[in-house]
Amino acid sequence: MYELNNFEALQISLASTDKIRSWSRGEVKKPETINYRTLKPEKDGLFCEKIFGPTKDWECHCGKYKRIRYKGIVCDRCGVEVTKAKVRRERMGHIELAAPVSHIWYFKGIPSRMGLVLDISPRNLEKVLYFAAYIVIDPGDTGLGYKEILAEQQYRELKETFGNGFKAAMGAEAIRELLLHINLDELAADLRQKLRESSGQKKIRIVRRLEVIEALRMSGNKPEWMILEAIPVIPPDLRPMVQLDGGRFATSDLNDLYRRVINRNNRLKRLLDLGAPDIIVRNEKRMLQEAVDALIDNGRRGRPVTGPGSRPLKSLSDMLKGKQGRFRQNLLGKRVDYSGRSVIVVGPELKFYQCGLPKKMALELFKPFIMKKLVQNGHSHNIKSAKRMVEKVKPEVWDVLDEVIKEHPVLLNRAPTLHRLGIQAFEPVLVEGKAIKLHPLVCTAYNADFDGDQMAVHVPLSVEAQAEARFLMLSVNNILAPKDGSPITTPTQDMVLGSYYLTHPGVDERNTSAEKGDGKIFTDYEEMLMAYRNGVVGLHARVKVRRFAEGDNKGKLIESTVGRFIFNEKIPQDLGYVDRRVDKYSLEVDFLCDKKKLGQIIDRCYRKYGNTETANMLDYIKDLGFHYSTMGAITISVSDMEIPEAKKTIISNAEKKVEKYETAYRRGLMSDTERYERVIETWNDATDEVADALMESLGPLNNLFIMAHSGARGSKSQIKQIGGMRGLMVNASGKTIEIPIKSNFREGLSVLEYFISTNGARKGLADTALRTADSGYLTRRLVDVSHNVIVREIDCGTDEGIEVRAFTDGKEIIEPLKHRIVGRIALTDVINPKTGKVMVEQGEEIMEEVADEIEACGIEAVAIRSVMTCHSVHGICAKCYGRNLATGEPVNIGEAVGITAAQSIGEPGTQLTMRTFHTGGVAGSDITHGLPRVEELFEARKPKGLAEICEADGTVVSIEARKDNKTEVKVRGEEEKIYIVPYGARLNVKEGDYILAGDQITKGPLNPHDILRLKGVEGVYQYLLKEVQRVYKQQGVDINDKHIEVIVSQMLSKYKIEDAGDTTLLPGGLYSKFELDEANEKVEEAGGVKAVGRRVLLGITKASLATNSFLSAASFQETTRVLTDAAIKGKVDRLLGLKENVIIGKLIPAGTGMKRYKNISVDYGINTELMESFKPPTEDDDFDIFESGPMVQLVQNEVKESALENVTESIETPQITEV
């Protein structure tokens, strides 16, 4: 079957005049739009029905033919075809120009393509095109040069002297004639010859010319097509005209621009017919050229054409550009039907996979399903009456609604969707009221709270969409965070507080009084629970309860608190906290549970039992937490905020110290900078001392302490401000103010203190606003550079990899080795150095237990497979990627790991700081931190305050101070080199050190391009990885290395051609390794010279624009530049990435949209007969089935899980049981 959307690739190229005419249904001759009386389109005007089709379905202009029975007839009176009105969205017209004009994209872009082809400077070209100068087309015997520019005066003089002995002309006609004379093959050969002989600036110019010439030659575009002789007119429904309430009309700017072109064109035709003087005709031609320029790209040259209120009109280029343009507004972001939004409220009574859906909303969302069911069940006879029933909300409708939403998941989305967990599927439960109910454990993933947040609901319609929602997107299947593989459904706030209170031992050093019922002994758990419920024992009483193991009737008395017995009741008892080979009876969780510990318990449960069991356990912990935080009645009052007695002495000591520094400064014994630094240091120490004293004075049973220590709410720094002292504040520029705030919030601030602290508060708010925008933009660039990184094969077969060590900063270990190798594939056998035993074989995944062993036996470095060294031609392979952190399993083919990586790095971006720290007057002063630093690294920019870098291996011979306060560092290797270090920079080397190329001589950031030059790909990768990780680790954010690897591998994916040899590659061009290898293989077979390329590091913006897909690049940034370039080169988009496929409306080539997951046959086992009894949906049915071959042809809700068990070769299908 021929299908419009069934194509493998898409090509863009220049349109010839014949092509433009072939698209057109007729010429637009008049500037009129509609008749002011009849409001019908004017004939031959911009909205003409004869050209573009009827405005009403099945009705011609004059009304002779009405109704569908005349389909396809062309009216003999008005010439309009009887057809659907929607053809007005696709039929084009054209304007025949009286004089050729140039296309502004090719004349004005940078570099000017027309100028490069003709070898004319853009300034001269402009003069010729806009009728300010003549260009010599045929010098004859005048001694003039070919393509020489002549001023008006010169031309007249030459004309008098030589008459018709030479030919010069102006305007686009002259340029068109010159372009027609060009022989591309000869010119290309000539330029390649010149390229071998020239150097410097001349060489660069030739390379740029050659690039355009080769592009035209290879693509089959003709240079003269850059000059337009006819202009296409886009369909009228894409530039509509609508009547407003007051009878006035609002119209698209394009109509104004087209009208100007038509008016000027008609006037020019008339002038030519009348044989007007040359100067008048020339002026009119120039005006026509300017009108066409404004239509194509208004404001590119000269002042833009403005509409009412001096607003520049939106031209064709503006319709594509920017956030509101065609690409980003309509093609990448679509609005969908069957969706709703409402405020969210908490639903603690829900199961983990449920959400509460307001009844009214469900009725509207599931309308078509309800109507179908009403007809099926015989409640109504046809769709129309069913619709009426739903609209009148008859009682039967509610029963049908219950039936319909059973087993039909819905998607919930909260904006901003920063990572894939921002959209999850739930089974709807109908609720009263108008608010959506959300399970409290998924709030972390959505970053939702209940202070008025809104969420959107979407209904997956097709059977495939429902299957995907259930098996891939159900909240139960999204327990782990993709960024680091840790559970994201960890209980928070009240739930943590309740669990902490429940497992609290109830005693501390000061409060040793026994709890009610201490020491009692119970026969079993039920008896203990009964005693607790009847008030015989307290929750924190230490009691003994007999516990039984499997297949054992005797049991054993175990001592713990009542609360811990309750907590353990539904926690799996073999999570590895107790060695069950030795001890079968003890409680698994016999310790105080704070937020971190709960996270560990969930992690272990997930790794051992999978998601269903974990979901049950999470619901149990949630219910316990809410219940016991209420029962415990933990709250805070003013009396909990104890102020330490030592505070007064600490502050007075600090004041004395500061006074001492002030005196020393006044006597000239220390500089102002030194005094300032000492004062700051003194007050910071004092603040810390007060905080320590405060934490000591708060006992473990203090409510404030419990809240912070359990991880439920608040932190040490907040408690410090409540009960200690607030300390020093920063002003708006980031400099610390040296007057400390000695009070705390419990005592209250003085007016001066309050005033000082407003500085920091305002900065915080401004920062947050900026950070959100910057972080979003960073995510967008990351997605754009990595969206085509998809796992496409199991193993690329490479024998390369990288060596991983613990991540250290000086002496401090930031990330131990085991965390960096877990879930990765070993490149070689990992052997225990003590026993010689192979711990992990080559090509195996390194599991948690093995990673612990590897670290324990003292191995410092492990070689692993890495995305950086993957040899897959498109995308990457599963072995080089390793484990999918979101599932804890090896990554599946089709996983969109590029998008995951971008989201994992971008999502925590909002938590990073924006600050640049000012260190008083020291060189390398403004250290960039936080988000700007991450951006600087990914954009591969040269940082501020660069460190001095060693150029060649050698030994540091001497370090000497010079008279101008700079320092001289001498390094002797094969030859001696002197490095001049600026005043105030801190040295990183000492005399006698042996340093390698690429090592730092002074402290500070490095330029990544230098590292690539001196240390190669591995060096620059390790540097970028370490620096990005450092920023995130400082904020306490964990991101797995592999996400950064994915991005860095894209930044390093291109080679710059230094010598093209005999290949068709262009010197200075950027090509992927595989394109370079392919070109070299061809040349090698023919016995020619191979091309030489150097690997380059591109920033993420550059890398996104250097992609092979012009659709992806155009929808990212610089739309017109990308499209100009692509059209000249006749680029073909192979549709390999995600964005390209979304733009043209195909399924994305990742996940279930991948070829290997389509057209799957399903074995239904015992349900075969049942399945075959359903007729396949036809085109007339209400819901669509993807025509490209459904992922799994499941039947709507009639079939239960049993049918889904044998889905072959498809996604992992978790068993979803009723909890």
TAJO-V110344 format. One record per helix or strand of 2 or more residues. SS is the DSSP state (a for helix, b for strand). FROM is the first residue (numbers start at 1). LEN is the number of residues. If there is no record, write none. Layout:
SS;FROM;LEN
SS;FROM;LEN
This chain:
b;10;2
a;17;7
b;24;4
a;49;4
a;68;3
a;85;5
b;92;11
a;104;5
a;113;6
a;122;8
b;134;5
b;149;2
a;152;11
b;167;3
a;171;10
a;184;14
a;200;20
a;223;4
b;227;7
a;236;3
b;241;3
b;249;3
a;253;22
a;278;20
a;308;3
a;316;5
a;326;6
b;339;8
b;354;5
a;359;7
a;367;10
a;383;10
a;395;11
b;409;5
a;420;3
b;423;9
b;436;3
a;440;7
b;454;6
a;463;11
a;475;3
a;493;11
b;521;2
a;525;9
b;542;6
b;556;6
a;562;7
a;595;15
a;611;22
a;638;3
a;647;20
a;672;26
a;703;8
a;716;8
a;751;36
b;791;3
b;802;4
b;807;3
b;812;4
a;817;5
b;825;2
b;830;2
b;838;3
a;848;9
b;861;4
a;867;3
b;876;2
a;878;4
b;883;2
b;889;2
a;897;15
b;916;2
b;927;2
a;930;9
b;954;8
b;967;6
b;976;6
b;994;2
a;1008;27
a;1041;11
b;1054;6
b;1070;3
a;1073;13
b;1092;5
a;1100;6
a;1110;5
a;1119;11
b;1132;2
a;1138;7
a;1151;3
a;1155;3
a;1165;8
a;1201;4
